[in-house]
């Protein structure tokens, strides 16, 4: 079993802690925040496990609460305007890969064939990004039976980092999704892949989790090109010893430039 995530410690910052505490105080009238302010109960940054957070601050894991907290921390409002803009970007990503892919038997070609048969375009774009960057799709998308409910899913099936649980055999055509983190389902019965994607991505910020190396390029591409979070330096991808972390993954930068040039050339 994967190690349980601890949220905080050296990954935290004073600004992040203050934003989290202020948000949680403003969103809850039923919880006592005395212990947090005194340091007894601590906070997201103090080493609490997800189960404790889910029990103590359930609103934090409801879609409205997650989106509001994500906005508080990043300034990004996942509203209708954002979703329309993001949808357009995902379509451009699909158009680029459709133009580039000439081998129907390739992994990308098989994804495109399924997409053209009636698949979700956001899911198609994400699957193509995972394929392009050679990232681990099964750490991003976990497949379960289409009739599954949270109690049916064993923790061993889930990675420790945030993931989308797909209820069905095909992520492109599934009708129900869930979101998990720390090997726990925190959102269930989501009726669109897009909603699941936004909630899954927001958990990396709400819980201050580094991007796992095996998904780093895809998540960084989403961060910079879809969510428009572009820090001047540093990266959210977890660091490995003796390896230098570039400000921007060169492969992410290269694909971004190619898609921009493709748009310009149309």
C-alpha positions in Angstrom: 0.0 0.0 0.0 1.3 3.5 -0.8 2.2 5.7 2.1 -0.4 8.0 3.3 0.0 11.6 2.3 0.8 14.2 4.9 -0.3 17.7 4.0 2.2 20.3 5.0 5.6 20.5 6.6 8.4 21.7 4.3 6.0 22.0 1.3 4.0 24.7 3.1 4.4 28.4 3.2 3.2 31.1 5.6 1.1 32.6 2.8 -0.5 29.3 1.9 -1.3 28.6 5.6 -2.8 32.0 6.1 -4.9 31.7 3.0 -6.2 28.3 4.0 -7.0 29.3 7.5 -8.8 32.5 6.4 -10.8 30.7 3.8 -11.8 27.9 6.2 -12.8 30.4 8.9 -15.0 32.3 6.5 -16.7 29.2 5.1 -17.7 27.5 8.3 -20.0 28.7 11.1 -20.3 25.3 12.8 -16.6 24.5 13.4 -14.6 25.8 16.3 -11.4 27.5 15.0 -10.0 28.2 18.5 -7.8 25.1 18.4 -6.4 26.1 14.9 -5.5 29.6 16.0 -3.9 28.4 19.2 -1.9 25.7 17.3 -3.6 22.8 19.0 -5.8 21.5 16.2 -3.4 22.6 13.5 -4.5 22.9 9.9 -3.9 21.5 6.4 -0.2 22.3 6.8 0.2 20.4 10.1 0.5 16.8 9.0 -3.2 15.8 9.2 -4.3 12.9 7.0 -7.0 13.3 4.5 -9.5 11.3 6.5 -9.1 13.7 9.4 -9.6 16.7 7.1 -12.7 15.1 5.5 -14.2 14.5 8.9 -13.4 17.9 10.4 -13.9 20.2 7.3 -16.4 18.4 5.0 -17.1 21.6 3.1 -13.5 21.7 1.9 -14.2 18.6 -0.2 -17.6 19.6 -1.6 -17.3 20.9 -5.2 -18.4 24.4 -4.3 -16.0 24.5 -1.4 -13.1 23.1 -3.4 -13.6 25.7 -6.2 -13.9 28.5 -3.7 -10.8 27.4 -1.9 -8.8 27.0 -5.1 -9.8 30.5 -6.1 -8.7 31.8 -2.7 -5.3 30.2 -3.1 -4.6 30.8 -6.8 -6.9 33.6 -8.0 -8.4 31.2 -10.6 -12.3 31.2 -10.6 -13.6 28.0 -12.2 -16.8 29.6 -13.4 -18.7 29.4 -16.7 -16.3 31.8 -18.4 -13.3 29.8 -17.4 -14.9 26.5 -18.5 -15.8 27.9 -21.9 -12.2 29.1 -22.4 -10.8 25.9 -21.2 -13.1 23.8 -23.4 -11.9 25.8 -26.4 -8.2 25.2 -25.5 -8.8 21.4 -25.1 -10.4 21.4 -28.6 -7.3 23.1 -30.0 -5.1 20.5 -28.3 -7.2 17.8 -29.9 -7.0 19.4 -33.3 -3.2 19.6 -33.0 -2.8 15.9 -32.2 -5.3 14.9 -34.9 -3.2 16.8 -37.4 0.0 15.3 -36.1 -1.1 11.7 -35.7 -0.8 9.7 -38.9 -0.6 6.1 -37.5 -4.1 4.8 -36.5 -2.4 1.8 -34.8 -0.4 4.0 -32.4 -1.7 4.7 -28.9 -2.6 8.2 -29.9 -4.3 6.9 -33.0 -6.4 4.5 -30.9 -7.4 7.3 -28.5 -8.5 9.5 -31.5 -10.5 6.7 -33.0 -12.4 6.2 -29.8 -12.9 10.0 -29.5 -14.3 10.3 -33.0 -16.8 7.6 -32.1 -18.4 10.0 -29.7 -16.0 10.5 -26.8 -15.6 13.5 -24.5 -13.2 16.1 -26.0 -11.7 17.2 -22.7 -11.0 13.6 -21.7 -9.6 12.9 -25.2 -7.2 15.8 -25.0 -6.0 14.8 -21.5 -5.4 11.2 -22.6 -3.4 12.5 -25.6 -1.3 14.7 -23.3 -0.6 11.7 -21.0 0.4 9.7 -24.1 2.5 12.5 -25.6 4.5 13.0 -22.4 4.7 9.2 -21.7 3.1 9.7 -18.3 1.4 7.0 -16.3 -2.3 7.1 -17.3 -3.3 4.5 -14.6 -2.0 7.0 -12.0 -4.3 9.7 -13.4 -7.3 7.6 -14.5 -8.4 4.6 -12.4 -10.9 2.3 -14.0 -13.6 0.6 -12.0 -16.9 -1.2 -12.7 -19.6 1.1 -14.0 -21.9 0.3 -11.1 -19.3 1.0 -8.5 -19.9 3.1 -5.4 -17.2 4.4 -3.1 -17.6 1.5 -0.7 -16.8 -0.9 -3.5 -13.4 0.5 -4.1 -10.4 -0.8 -2.2 -7.8 1.7 -1.2 -5.1 -0.6 -2.8 -6.7 0.3 -6.2 -5.9 4.0 -5.8 -2.7 6.0 -5.8 -1.9 8.3 -2.9 -1.9 11.3 -5.2 -5.1 12.9 -6.6 -6.7 10.8 -9.4 -10.0 10.5 -11.4 -11.9 7.3 -10.8 -13.7 6.3 -14.0 -16.9 4.2 -13.6 -16.8 2.2 -16.8 -14.5 0.6 -19.3 -13.8 3.8 -21.4 -12.9 7.2 -19.9 -14.1 8.9 -23.1 -17.7 7.7 -22.8 -18.2 7.0 -19.1 -21.2 8.8 -17.5 -20.0 8.8 -13.8 -16.7 9.7 -12.3 -15.2 10.1 -8.8 -12.2 11.9 -7.4 -9.8 10.3 -4.9 -6.7 11.4 -3.0 -4.7 9.6 -0.3 -6.4 6.4 -1.5 -9.8 7.7 -0.5 -12.8 8.8 -2.5 -13.5 12.4 -1.7 -16.1 13.2 -4.4 -18.5 10.7 -6.0 -21.2 10.7 -8.7 -19.7 13.4 -10.8 -21.5 13.5 -14.1 -18.8 15.0 -16.3 -15.1 14.3 -16.9 -14.5 18.1 -16.9 -15.9 18.5 -13.4 -13.8 15.6 -12.1 -10.7 17.0 -13.8 -11.1 20.5 -12.2 -11.7 19.0 -8.8 -8.8 16.6 -9.0 -6.4 19.3 -10.1 -7.5 21.7 -7.4 -6.6 19.1 -4.7 -2.9 19.6 -5.6 -3.3 23.2 -4.4 -5.9 22.8 -1.6 -3.8 20.1 0.0 -0.4 21.4 -1.2 0.7 18.2 -2.9 3.6 18.1 -5.3 3.0 16.7 -8.7 4.3 13.1 -8.9 7.1 12.8 -11.4 5.2 10.1 -13.4 2.5 12.7 -14.1 4.6 15.9 -13.8 4.6 17.0 -17.5 0.9 16.5 -18.0 0.0 18.3 -14.8 2.4 21.2 -15.5 0.9 21.6 -19.0 -2.6 21.8 -17.5 -1.3 24.2 -14.9 0.3 26.6 -17.4 -1.9 26.2 -20.4 -5.4 25.6 -19.1 -5.3 27.1 -15.6 -2.8 29.9 -16.5 -0.8 29.5 -13.3 2.6 30.6 -14.4 5.1 31.2 -11.5 8.3 33.0 -12.5 10.4 30.3 -11.0 10.2 26.9 -9.4 8.0 23.9 -10.2 5.4 21.9 -8.4 6.8 18.6 -9.6 8.3 16.6 -6.8 12.1 16.8 -6.7 14.4 13.8 -7.1 17.8 13.8 -5.6 20.7 15.0 -7.8 18.3 16.3 -10.4 17.8 20.0 -11.2 14.3 21.2 -11.4 13.8 23.6 -14.4 11.4 26.5 -14.1 9.4 25.0 -17.0 9.7 21.5 -18.2 11.3 21.8 -21.7 8.8 19.3 -23.1 5.9 21.3 -21.8 7.4 24.4 -23.3 8.0 22.7 -26.6 4.4 21.4 -26.9 3.0 24.7 -25.9 5.0 26.4 -28.6 4.0 23.9 -31.3 0.3 24.2 -30.5 0.5 28.0 -30.6 2.3 27.8 -34.0 -0.3 25.3 -35.2 -3.1 27.7 -34.3 -1.3 30.6 -36.0 -0.9 28.5 -39.2 -4.5 27.4 -39.5 
